[in-house]
Amino acid sequence: MKTREITIGGLLAALALVIPLAFGGVLGIVIPPFSATLASHVPVMLAMLISPATAVFVGIVSAIGFLIKLGPVIAARAAVHAVFGYVGAKMMQRGYSFPVALAVTLPIHAVLEAIVVIPFGFDFYKAFVVVGIGTMIHHTIDSAIALALFYALNPILKFKAVDTKN
């Protein structure tokens, strides 16, 4: 792993930790039992541009931040970030564009977040309709933020994801 990748991964992990600790429950939307913290997916989405290992690491750090701040249900949902981040990063390695990777990971993200809350007593409606659809909306908003940052930061960071196939 290159020094550049480790550095950017460390910065994204720090951001993934700061977002829930500083803004969890504040910069959020709560429609019980669903909750969303604005931009919480952005670090793992950007980590997909670096490598699968970086995306998984940033996703795990995000889950730790949410565990500390908002408890085990939200942390279990945040742990899913490592999974969709890995899938998106593998897509990036195979030459798919960043927008396509974000779109493909949306249903994976939503379904996994719905499934992971079932052991916490969520019924089908709360898990798949409230959490699943809420996650789809949240993923879409955070994808727009991640894309804006990607296009703004690419001249400086020179992500590998430029000029790839759709």
C-alpha positions in Angstrom: 0.0 0.0 0.0 1.3 3.4 -0.9 2.0 6.2 1.6 -0.5 8.4 -0.3 -3.2 5.7 0.1 -2.5 5.3 3.8 -2.6 9.0 4.4 -5.8 9.6 2.5 -7.3 6.5 4.2 -6.3 7.8 7.6 -7.9 11.2 6.9 -11.1 9.6 5.7 -11.1 7.3 8.8 -10.7 10.3 11.1 -13.6 12.0 9.3 -15.7 8.8 9.6 -15.1 8.9 13.3 -15.6 12.7 13.8 -18.9 12.7 11.9 -20.9 10.5 14.4 -19.0 11.8 17.4 -19.5 15.5 16.7 -22.7 15.4 14.6 -24.5 12.1 15.4 -27.9 13.0 16.6 -27.4 16.7 15.7 -26.9 16.8 11.9 -29.5 14.2 11.6 -32.9 13.2 10.5 -35.0 11.0 12.8 -38.1 9.2 11.7 -38.4 6.5 14.3 -37.0 3.9 14.2 -34.9 5.3 11.3 -32.2 7.9 11.8 -29.6 9.4 9.5 -26.6 11.6 10.1 -25.9 13.8 7.1 -22.7 13.0 5.3 -21.9 9.9 7.4 -21.5 7.7 4.2 -19.2 10.2 2.5 -15.9 9.0 4.0 -16.5 5.4 3.0 -17.8 6.4 -0.4 -14.6 8.4 -1.0 -12.5 5.5 0.4 -13.9 3.4 -2.4 -11.7 5.5 -4.7 -8.6 4.3 -2.9 -8.9 0.6 -2.3 -11.1 -2.2 -1.0 -9.0 -2.4 2.2 -9.3 1.3 2.8 -13.0 1.3 2.3 -13.4 -1.6 4.8 -11.2 0.2 7.3 -13.1 3.5 7.0 -16.4 1.6 7.3 -15.3 -0.2 10.5 -14.1 3.1 12.0 -17.5 4.7 11.2 -19.2 1.8 13.0 -17.0 2.4 16.1 -17.9 6.1 16.1 -21.6 5.4 15.9 -21.3 2.7 18.6 -19.7 5.2 21.0 -22.2 8.0 20.2 -25.5 6.3 19.4 -25.4 2.7 20.5 -25.5 -0.8 19.0 -28.4 -0.6 16.6 -26.9 2.4 14.7 -23.4 0.9 15.0 -24.7 -2.3 13.4 -26.2 -0.3 10.6 -22.9 1.6 10.2 -21.0 -1.7 10.0 -22.7 -2.2 6.7 -20.6 0.7 5.4 -17.6 -1.7 5.3 -19.5 -4.1 3.1 -20.9 -1.7 0.5 -17.6 0.2 0.5 -15.8 -3.0 -0.3 -18.2 -3.8 -3.2 -17.9 -0.3 -4.5 -14.1 -0.3 -4.3 -13.9 -3.6 -6.1 -16.1 -2.1 -8.9 -13.7 0.8 -9.1 -10.8 -1.6 -9.4 -12.6 -3.3 -12.3 -12.9 0.1 -14.1 -16.5 1.2 -13.3 -17.0 4.9 -12.8 -17.6 6.3 -9.4 -21.2 7.3 -10.1 -22.0 3.8 -11.3 -20.4 2.2 -8.2 -22.4 4.5 -6.0 -25.6 3.5 -7.8 -24.9 -0.2 -7.7 -24.1 -0.1 -4.0 -27.3 1.7 -3.1 -29.6 -1.4 -3.0 -26.9 -3.5 -1.3 -26.5 -0.8 1.4 -30.3 -0.5 1.9 -31.0 -4.2 2.1 -28.1 -4.9 4.4 -29.1 -2.1 6.8 -32.7 -3.5 6.8 -31.5 -7.0 7.6 -29.1 -6.0 10.3 -31.8 -4.3 12.4 -34.1 -7.4 12.5 -32.2 -9.1 15.5 -32.9 -5.8 17.4 -36.6 -6.5 17.2 -37.6 -4.6 14.1 -40.5 -6.0 12.2 -40.6 -6.3 8.4 -42.2 -2.9 7.9 -39.8 -1.1 10.2 -36.8 -2.9 8.8 -37.4 -2.9 5.1 -39.8 0.0 4.6 -38.6 2.6 7.2 -34.9 1.7 7.5 -34.5 0.3 3.9 -36.1 3.2 2.1 -34.7 5.7 4.5 -31.2 4.3 3.8 -31.8 4.6 0.1 -32.7 8.3 0.4 -29.7 8.9 2.8 -27.3 7.0 0.4 -28.6 9.2 -2.5 -28.0 12.4 -0.6 -24.6 11.4 0.6 -23.7 10.1 -2.9 -24.4 13.7 -4.3 -22.1 15.1 -1.6 -19.4 12.5 -2.3 -19.6 13.2 -6.1 -19.3 16.9 -5.5 -16.2 16.4 -3.3 -14.8 13.9 -5.9 -15.0 16.4 -8.7 -13.7 19.2 -6.5 -10.8 17.3 -5.0 -9.8 15.3 -8.0 -7.5 17.9 -9.5 -5.5 17.9 -6.2 -5.7 14.2 -5.2 -5.8 12.7 -8.7 -8.1 9.7 -7.9 -7.6 6.7 -10.1 -11.4 6.7 -10.9 -11.2 9.3 -13.7 -12.0 8.4 -17.3 -13.2 4.8 -16.5 -15.9 2.9 -18.2 -19.5 3.3 -17.2 
